[in-house]
Amino acid sequence: MEGKSDNNKVMLAGKIVAPLKFQMEHKGEAFYRTILQVNRQSGQCDLIPLLLSERLLDDTKNYEGQIVCVTGQFRSYNSHEKTKTCLLLHTFVKELDILDSDEEAGSMNEIFLQGFLCKAPVYRKTPLGREIADVLLAVNREYGRTDYIPCIVWGRNARYVSRLKVGDQVQVTGRIQSREYEKMEESEKVKKRAYEVSVFRLNLVE
């Protein structure tokens, strides 16, 4: 039987493009946040937030510009802002390797999740006729915690998942993607960044 750590696996390689920023302390252990730029084959890139323990790095060093390979889990947490609660996502890093060059890093952005549909999938078509389904996966973690991961499913997989029910368990393989959008806040447009899993493969767990 697989452990809960096997339900959520992420492998990324890219360039750190932001300075380390202290995020929180948990049981005497400091955690830092930064951003990893992962290039796509199309020439675009995804900017993925990382959360790293002080055990993995030297917080007196500047890691900006370093090419790294990380493994970990894609996790969610609720941020309480004024009267609203926002779902925030990041890659919780378990292992970090600093690489010598861009050539060694290549382009790596892989994620595997096994979880339960916690909302009915929303199926739609783009103006060009491409099929898409929005899925929210509940992925169980150790100590009774759960991560809620938004996923985008395409084509025949989108049609298939649209027929599944809340509570069905699925396995998905894909990549983490980021996208910018604008939101009105206090009568002014503010740029935000959303994160989701773009699904390549999806299977129902019987």
BELVEN-V309869 format. One record per run of one state. SS is the DSSP state (@ for helix, = for strand, . for the rest). FROM is the first residue (numbers start at 0). TO is the last residue. If there is no record, write none. Layout:
# BELVEN-V309869
((SS FROM TO) (SS FROM TO))
This chain:
# BELVEN-V309869
((. 0 2) (@ 3 6) (= 7 15) (. 16 19) (= 20 25) (. 26 27) (= 28 38) (. 39 43) (= 44 52) (@ 53 55) (. 56 65) (= 66 80) (. 81 82) (= 83 97) (. 98 100) (@ 101 104) (. 105 106) (= 107 116) (. 117 120) (= 121 124) (. 125 129) (= 130 139) (. 140 140) (@ 141 143) (. 144 144) (= 145 153) (@ 154 160) (. 161 167) (= 168 184) (. 185 186) (= 187 203) (. 204 205))
